């Protein structure tokens, strides 16, 4: 598999990624020190995955990390009209955290927290440690400002995306803690109950969400860890989620990845290269004005009944999804990107794509053209007390209005897939537009 | 419950003559027909033992209404032969092809309810070689499985009537005592009932399912919550308050839920009794694994009978249903060479292990341990065994269909 880190660290010899991608000298030049990033990454990647899921499954996922994409050295600007991490090509790893704010927090404290988070996020996404002195350059007698595990690692395509939950504007018992109740977008409300929901409140909702995506799991974890540390006393993590193996692509340059059911996921996703669709489906309009250029984020933790699924016959699996498992082509024929023909029938007169197939019920053609920008991740949270893999899909979608998600999820009420999945966590957030240089995330909300 | 050890040897088939009913008795090897005398509450079979082969029964209905004669496998569930529609005063001859083994005979007054005059019936001699006539085997499996479905629904109807009457009358203690055993008839054939679409939601939806799908919540579980009302502060299985949009049913609501359950059960009986009701071979073997999936997804987690804690009864009934469905296609699997022998041996062993494990917690007749008292370690052992059985069982359809 991976060669000895020392042997790849020879000047002028670009280390080779197992995926076949070759690092360029220019990329190497970005390395903070002379250490081979790739050699180190392999080791650290495996270790972080072990941390993520614990025990025996770590090794397998570590191997996955080793074959991660060749975008490890990408740096995405933090500032801009929109926040990064939405139309950005989906990175391989996720660490998502939902925070609850401390009872003692004032409006000014909240603004300061957002400023502190913005500053740290800007640094980390640029591949730099947080604080003035970082991880090792501060006073000997003080704890380092940055926790240090991302030292020597590149930015790894890190994006950090912030969202505001309904409870930031008004608590469930009706309190307006920060004088923001009147500024809550009408579209931002706790999602209704859906068929198949089995939600746990402790892994649902939250005042503020932070999505950290990177091509290196340690970089993503480093981001959430440091943002959480910065917030101690002001906000604490309500729930968090690690994800791997992106299940969607948001760029035509990306291959369609597979979810844990073994099927290609997100074939018909919104792609960044299609700005018309992105504008129509993803970016919020100016009502309220502070949301112009923002979006709405829905997360759903979807547990898969993996053991039952794995025992289902291939034809049953394909019937449920509505695509074949190998190529991902719709059962009405063609190849992966052929449009499904929902009216096509077979020899017996039955539709080739089942009435209850997931692809039929979720498809824009069946939902008045509505689309979501999905960027979900697989997750394995170890196992449950019965020894079954606690695994599934951490679904993430961005849309102009949460109603898009609600409509599609309602149309999935008769989804054949329901037998094999259970929604256990749910959250919705208003994602403000991007911060300008010198500004902070959510600034428009407090203007 | 070591019945698997026995059923392994009674891989009998009822020949296609069972399909057509009255057929001249040209078998019986000189032993003569076995006389069966039926009254409304007895079912007297003149012999306790007979020799293997085409066994001829001469059945006389001396009762006041239509009756039927049934031959069960040793599990007293799976039907291996049946003669329906025997009218008062009528004598009919019925021939069943029986392999050596232990059986039970019984009658069914008015063709509904539980077996009347259940009696052991032994068939002796040497097993004959299984036919490899796929069509014949398939017909036998389908015919007997349909008989079994009808027989379970036929028992469900009066059981639901008694349960619903007790509930509607406010006799909660009696209704509670009937809840689990009544459901067993339904749980044994759940995949068939689910195939009818809107009936299962009305009969067997849990509150969280109905709420999520925006349906009126009715059926067994609605009644269950009245019979085992939640304590203050109790939660539904999805973590919401048990009192969210719920209050104990009024007497009028009780009448309505009871009538609904009776009506929907009657509808189910109508559907399975319809002339065009049939199942395919794949339906049977898929039904077997489907029942195990029910166990894996709903019963192991304790979500099914959230208030009554009677999950283990449903669990056991699902397993019995799976076993019967498997038993119906087992002969076909055995015709598939070495692969078939290995798979059936593996499934037989795992069913036996699962039944042994379940027996530690009780039985459907005597009642099971409240699921709330089952520890996580015990649940894991049950879950592991369900997985151990489900893996080979999931290979059954491919084998049986010869894919």
Boltz contact constraints between the chains, C-beta under 6 A:
constraints:
  - contact:
      token1: [A, 193]
      token2: [B, 212]
      max_distance: 6.0
  - contact:
      token1: [A, 194]
      token2: [B, 212]
      max_distance: 6.0
  - contact:
      token1: [A, 195]
      token2: [B, 212]
      max_distance: 6.0
  - contact:
      token1: [A, 195]
      token2: [B, 213]
      max_distance: 6.0
  - contact:
      token1: [A, 197]
      token2: [B, 212]
      max_distance: 6.0
  - contact:
      token1: [A, 198]
      token2: [B, 238]
      max_distance: 6.0
  - contact:
      token1: [A, 200]
      token2: [B, 239]
      max_distance: 6.0
  - contact:
      token1: [A, 201]
      token2: [B, 239]
      max_distance: 6.0
  - contact:
      token1: [A, 305]
      token2: [B, 297]
      max_distance: 6.0
  - contact:
      token1: [A, 308]
      token2: [B, 293]
      max_distance: 6.0
  - contact:
      token1: [A, 308]
      token2: [B, 296]
      max_distance: 6.0
  - contact:
      token1: [A, 311]
      token2: [B, 390]
      max_distance: 6.0
  - contact:
      token1: [A, 311]
      token2: [B, 394]
      max_distance: 6.0
  - contact:
      token1: [A, 385]
      token2: [B, 376]
      max_distance: 6.0
  - contact:
      token1: [A, 386]
      token2: [B, 380]
      max_distance: 6.0
  - contact:
      token1: [A, 386]
      token2: [B, 383]
      max_distance: 6.0
  - contact:
      token1: [A, 387]
      token2: [B, 380]
      max_distance: 6.0
  - contact:
      token1: [A, 413]
      token2: [B, 213]
      max_distance: 6.0
